[in-house]
Amino acid sequence: MKLGADLSAFEGRIGHRFAAPELIVEAVTHASMSSPTRSDNQRLEFLGDRVLGLVMAQALLEADPGAAEGTLAPRFNALVRKETCAEVARDIALGDVLRLGRSEMLSGGRRKQALLGDAVEAVIAAVYLDAGFEAAKALILRLWGERIARVDADARDAKTALQEWAQARGLTPPQYVETARSGPDHQPVFTIAARLSTGAEATATAGSKREAQQAAAQALLQELEGSA
């Protein structure tokens, strides 16, 4: 099987040439393009998630031999969560080579965080099946790069951090309220307000409710820290 120019260039970007090129084709094929004769990347995503987790757990243990589990866990979560996987996918322009059905194309699938995160995990699995664990490990460490070294010692997603901030002060959990929605139905844009019972509030806008909530929580945390 001979790869097209786009996937050949993608191999160069990730630093791996496939002995079994059908694996990378499967890894970049979204479920919206699957058929009885064309496999999608869902099974590879399942496997890649586990390979990524093992590599990151080992990397964190080696990077900080004295760290307790309570310190390692939030670092691990920060490195393997969907937002980070999507960042990595954008770094290697994975969205450019995805095989998407018409509906996903029209809804901006090449930019969707969840879709990109799943796809990068599928690529990891494709490398693992093509060349083994050490090749997959090398790929992950190469693509995640400095993210591993600079991951916050207290890495938590913004919503979790904001909730803990509120609980520590005897406040009720933050509320997330959709204050506006714009754009076409196939590519909506959400504005979310993160609110505390004290009246403190911050808003953010993103292409998914989850992203907007996280961004609003981060903005509110920054305001609270700045006023402390």
GIFEN-V424119 format. One record per pair of residues at least 4 apart in sequence whose ideal C-beta (glycine too) atoms are under 6 Angstrom apart, sorted by sequence separation. I is the first residue (numbers start at 1). GAP is how many residues later the second one is. D is the distance in whole Angstrom. If there is no record, write none. Layout:
BEGIN
i:I gap:GAP d:D
i:I gap:GAP d:D
END
This chain:
BEGIN
i:3 gap:4 d:4
i:29 gap:4 d:5
i:34 gap:4 d:6
i:41 gap:4 d:6
i:44 gap:4 d:6
i:67 gap:4 d:4
i:69 gap:4 d:6
i:72 gap:4 d:6
i:77 gap:4 d:6
i:100 gap:4 d:4
i:131 gap:4 d:4
i:133 gap:4 d:6
i:140 gap:4 d:6
i:144 gap:4 d:5
i:146 gap:4 d:6
i:151 gap:4 d:5
i:156 gap:4 d:5
i:183 gap:4 d:5
i:196 gap:4 d:5
i:3 gap:5 d:5
i:18 gap:5 d:6
i:67 gap:5 d:5
i:79 gap:5 d:6
i:89 gap:5 d:4
i:100 gap:5 d:5
i:104 gap:5 d:3
i:156 gap:5 d:5
i:166 gap:5 d:4
i:183 gap:5 d:5
i:206 gap:5 d:4
i:11 gap:6 d:5
i:18 gap:6 d:5
i:34 gap:6 d:4
i:109 gap:6 d:5
i:183 gap:6 d:4
i:195 gap:6 d:5
i:206 gap:6 d:4
i:181 gap:7 d:6
i:182 gap:7 d:5
i:127 gap:8 d:6
i:128 gap:8 d:4
i:166 gap:8 d:6
i:193 gap:8 d:6
i:194 gap:8 d:5
i:204 gap:8 d:5
i:31 gap:9 d:4
i:100 gap:9 d:5
i:127 gap:9 d:5
i:181 gap:9 d:6
i:206 gap:9 d:6
i:163 gap:10 d:5
i:193 gap:10 d:5
i:29 gap:11 d:5
i:31 gap:11 d:6
i:180 gap:11 d:4
i:204 gap:11 d:3
i:29 gap:12 d:6
i:60 gap:12 d:5
i:98 gap:12 d:6
i:124 gap:12 d:6
i:127 gap:12 d:5
i:162 gap:12 d:5
i:179 gap:12 d:5
i:191 gap:12 d:6
i:204 gap:12 d:4
i:26 gap:13 d:5
i:203 gap:13 d:6
i:27 gap:14 d:5
i:178 gap:14 d:6
i:179 gap:14 d:5
i:191 gap:14 d:5
i:202 gap:14 d:5
i:26 gap:15 d:6
i:60 gap:15 d:6
i:95 gap:15 d:4
i:204 gap:15 d:6
i:60 gap:16 d:6
i:176 gap:16 d:6
i:177 gap:16 d:5
i:7 gap:17 d:6
i:27 gap:17 d:5
i:202 gap:17 d:4
i:3 gap:18 d:5
i:176 gap:18 d:6
i:189 gap:18 d:6
i:202 gap:18 d:4
i:190 gap:19 d:5
i:1 gap:20 d:5
i:56 gap:20 d:6
i:174 gap:20 d:5
i:175 gap:20 d:5
i:192 gap:20 d:4
i:1 gap:21 d:5
i:95 gap:21 d:6
i:192 gap:21 d:5
i:202 gap:21 d:6
i:174 gap:22 d:6
i:190 gap:22 d:5
i:194 gap:22 d:4
i:56 gap:23 d:5
i:194 gap:23 d:5
i:56 gap:24 d:6
i:192 gap:24 d:5
i:94 gap:25 d:6
i:172 gap:25 d:5
i:94 gap:26 d:6
i:171 gap:26 d:5
i:194 gap:26 d:5
i:53 gap:27 d:6
i:86 gap:27 d:4
i:89 gap:27 d:4
i:52 gap:28 d:6
i:86 gap:30 d:4
i:166 gap:30 d:6
i:86 gap:31 d:4
i:89 gap:31 d:4
i:85 gap:32 d:4
i:88 gap:32 d:5
i:82 gap:35 d:4
i:85 gap:35 d:5
i:176 gap:37 d:5
i:88 gap:55 d:5
i:159 gap:55 d:6
i:162 gap:55 d:4
i:158 gap:56 d:5
i:159 gap:58 d:5
i:158 gap:59 d:4
i:162 gap:59 d:6
i:158 gap:60 d:4
i:161 gap:60 d:6
i:33 gap:66 d:5
i:32 gap:68 d:6
i:33 gap:68 d:5
i:28 gap:69 d:5
i:32 gap:69 d:3
i:28 gap:70 d:5
i:29 gap:70 d:4
i:30 gap:70 d:5
i:28 gap:71 d:6
i:32 gap:71 d:6
i:32 gap:72 d:4
i:49 gap:72 d:5
i:52 gap:72 d:6
i:79 gap:72 d:6
i:45 gap:73 d:5
i:48 gap:73 d:3
i:51 gap:73 d:5
i:78 gap:73 d:5
i:30 gap:74 d:6
i:48 gap:74 d:5
i:45 gap:76 d:5
i:48 gap:76 d:4
i:75 gap:76 d:5
i:45 gap:77 d:5
i:48 gap:77 d:4
i:51 gap:77 d:5
i:78 gap:77 d:3
i:14 gap:78 d:6
i:44 gap:78 d:4
i:47 gap:78 d:4
i:13 gap:79 d:5
i:107 gap:79 d:4
i:108 gap:79 d:5
i:75 gap:80 d:5
i:106 gap:80 d:5
i:107 gap:80 d:6
i:41 gap:81 d:4
i:44 gap:81 d:4
i:74 gap:81 d:5
i:44 gap:82 d:6
i:55 gap:82 d:5
i:74 gap:82 d:5
i:51 gap:85 d:5
i:55 gap:85 d:5
i:10 gap:87 d:5
i:59 gap:89 d:5
i:7 gap:90 d:6
i:6 gap:91 d:5
i:27 gap:95 d:4
i:27 gap:96 d:5
i:27 gap:99 d:4
i:24 gap:102 d:5
i:23 gap:103 d:4
i:23 gap:106 d:6
i:23 gap:107 d:5
i:20 gap:110 d:5
i:16 gap:111 d:5
i:19 gap:111 d:6
i:18 gap:112 d:5
i:16 gap:123 d:6
END
